[in-house]
Amino acid sequence: MTFVAVDHLIVAAASLAEGEAWCRATLGVAPAGGGRHPLFGTHNRVLAIAGAAYPQAYLEVIAIDPEAAPPGRARWFGLDQLDLSSGPRLIHWVGRSPMLDMHRWGLITVGQPPGDPVAASRETPQGLLRWQILVPADGGLRCGGALPTLIQWQGAHPTEQLPDSGVALRSITINHVPARAREVLRLRGVTAVDDDGPALRATLATPRGDVHLTSQP
């Protein structure tokens, strides 16, 4: 049986400086790594948030890289369309798949096409990180960001390079993701609801106590 695990949370920011400041103010810690994504014209900072229920989970603060060349395609995670004037916020999550192509075709079959596989990479001081990720042609999010983008790592995982941050993911809740899509993905450690709340909610244990993040602007 294959299932999709929580890989990382996506916090979008108008700039990495704003994202890093948000991280310190909200979680009480600073990001410990990150780099550039030339393929999509973005850059990031990352923070380990792994816990007992979410091994290898991390948080990614991402922003459009002002020094990067235009990517010639829509940026991932809907970054070209987001209004971030109110500050950084949780927008999405990425699920780790051991069988990316199988999950992709399963989602297509139930009417939730997740995009085509893209080979991406990022340089780090410890070496090159490589992965395959499903990205829609329009770069947009599905189900308001609640349906995960799927990733399959090729080699090292980012959390192998990250120190313990003192922050741990406690729970993640997704809203209005069709049951058939959830059945395809067999999501592990994720609560699904259908209510009037935001598309995505996450609770993290931090040095400042539990912090509740939502995808609501």
C-alpha positions in Angstrom: 0.0 0.0 0.0 1.3 3.4 -0.9 0.4 6.6 0.8 1.3 10.3 0.6 3.0 11.8 3.7 3.3 15.4 4.8 6.5 16.7 3.3 6.4 20.4 3.9 4.3 23.5 4.5 4.5 26.5 2.2 4.5 30.0 3.6 4.6 32.6 0.9 6.1 36.1 1.4 6.5 39.2 -0.8 10.2 39.0 0.0 12.5 36.6 1.9 13.3 39.4 4.4 9.6 39.6 5.3 9.4 35.8 5.4 12.4 35.5 7.8 10.9 38.3 10.0 7.6 36.5 10.1 9.3 33.3 11.1 11.0 34.9 14.0 7.9 36.8 15.2 5.5 33.9 14.7 7.5 30.8 15.6 10.2 32.3 17.7 13.0 30.9 15.6 14.9 31.7 12.4 15.1 29.6 9.3 18.2 27.4 9.1 18.8 26.9 5.3 17.5 27.5 1.8 18.6 28.6 -1.6 17.4 29.5 -5.2 15.2 27.7 -7.7 16.4 29.0 -11.1 13.7 27.0 -12.9 10.9 28.9 -11.3 12.6 32.2 -10.4 12.0 31.8 -6.7 14.2 31.4 -3.6 13.5 30.1 -0.1 14.4 29.6 3.5 13.6 26.4 5.3 13.0 25.2 8.9 12.8 21.7 10.3 9.4 21.0 11.9 9.6 17.2 12.1 7.8 15.5 14.9 6.8 11.9 15.9 3.8 11.9 13.6 5.5 13.8 10.8 9.1 12.5 10.2 11.0 14.6 7.7 8.5 17.5 7.7 9.8 21.0 7.2 8.5 24.5 6.7 9.4 26.5 3.5 9.2 30.3 3.3 9.2 31.1 -0.4 9.3 34.3 -2.4 9.8 35.5 -6.0 13.6 36.0 -6.4 14.1 39.6 -7.7 17.5 38.7 -9.0 16.3 35.7 -11.1 15.6 35.8 -14.8 11.9 35.5 -15.7 11.2 31.8 -15.7 9.2 31.8 -19.0 6.4 29.8 -17.3 4.0 30.3 -14.4 5.7 30.1 -11.1 4.7 27.2 -8.8 2.3 27.5 -5.8 0.4 30.3 -7.5 3.0 32.9 -6.6 2.3 35.0 -9.7 -1.3 35.6 -8.5 -1.0 35.9 -4.7 -1.8 39.1 -2.9 0.8 39.2 0.0 0.3 42.8 0.9 -1.0 41.8 4.3 2.2 39.9 5.0 3.5 36.3 4.8 1.0 33.5 5.3 0.5 29.7 5.0 -0.8 29.0 1.5 -0.3 25.3 0.7 1.4 22.0 1.6 3.5 19.5 -0.3 2.9 15.7 -0.1 5.7 13.2 -0.4 4.9 10.4 -2.8 6.9 7.2 -3.3 5.1 6.6 -6.6 4.6 10.0 -8.3 3.4 8.7 -11.6 0.8 6.4 -10.1 -0.6 9.1 -7.9 -0.6 11.6 -10.8 -2.7 9.3 -13.0 -5.0 8.5 -10.1 -5.8 12.2 -9.6 -6.3 12.6 -13.3 -8.8 9.7 -13.2 -10.9 11.3 -10.4 -11.0 14.7 -12.1 -8.2 16.5 -10.1 -5.3 16.8 -12.6 -2.2 17.8 -10.6 0.0 18.9 -13.5 3.0 17.4 -15.2 6.2 16.1 -13.6 9.0 18.7 -13.5 12.6 17.8 -12.6 13.9 20.5 -10.2 17.0 21.0 -8.1 18.6 23.4 -5.6 22.2 23.9 -4.6 23.1 23.6 -0.9 26.4 23.7 1.0 26.0 19.9 1.5 25.4 19.2 -2.2 22.6 19.2 -4.8 19.1 18.5 -3.8 17.0 16.9 -6.6 13.4 16.1 -6.9 10.4 15.6 -9.3 7.3 17.7 -8.6 3.9 18.0 -10.2 3.2 21.5 -11.4 0.1 22.6 -13.3 0.7 24.7 -16.4 -1.0 27.7 -14.8 1.0 27.2 -11.6 -2.2 27.5 -9.6 -3.2 25.8 -6.4 -6.0 23.2 -6.3 -8.9 23.1 -3.7 -7.7 26.5 -2.4 -4.3 25.0 -1.5 -5.7 22.1 0.4 -5.0 19.4 -2.3 -1.2 18.9 -2.0 1.4 19.4 -4.6 3.1 16.0 -4.9 6.9 15.6 -4.8 9.2 12.6 -5.0 12.8 13.2 -3.8 15.7 11.7 -5.6 18.5 11.2 -3.1 18.9 13.3 0.0 16.0 15.0 1.7 16.3 18.6 3.0 15.7 17.6 6.6 18.9 15.6 6.6 20.7 18.9 6.4 18.6 20.8 8.9 19.3 21.2 12.7 16.5 20.7 15.2 14.6 24.0 15.4 12.5 23.4 18.5 9.4 23.6 16.3 7.3 20.5 15.5 4.2 20.0 13.4 1.3 18.8 15.6 -1.5 18.6 13.0 -2.7 19.5 9.6 -6.3 19.8 8.4 -7.5 20.1 4.9 -10.9 21.4 3.8 -13.2 20.5 0.8 -10.8 18.0 -0.8 -13.0 15.5 -2.7 -13.2 12.1 -1.1 -12.1 10.4 -4.3 -8.9 12.4 -4.4 -8.2 11.6 -0.8 -8.7 7.9 -1.5 -6.2 8.1 -4.4 -3.5 9.7 -2.2 -4.2 7.7 1.1 -3.1 10.8 3.0 -1.2 9.9 6.2 -1.5 12.1 9.3 -4.0 14.5 7.7 -7.5 15.4 8.9 -10.1 16.1 6.2 -13.2 18.3 6.9 -15.9 20.0 5.0 -16.8 23.2 6.9 -16.8 27.0 6.6 -13.2 27.3 7.7 -10.1 28.0 5.6 -8.8 25.5 3.1 -5.7 24.6 5.2 -4.9 24.7 8.9 -1.8 23.6 10.7 -0.8 23.6 14.4 2.9 23.8 15.4 4.5 23.4 18.8 7.0 26.2 19.1 9.2 27.8 21.9 6.3 30.3 22.3 3.6 27.6 22.7 1.3 26.2 20.1 0.9 28.3 17.0 -2.1 27.9 14.7 -1.6 28.8 11.0 -4.4 29.1 8.4 -4.4 29.7 4.7 -7.0 32.5 5.2 -5.6 35.9 4.0 
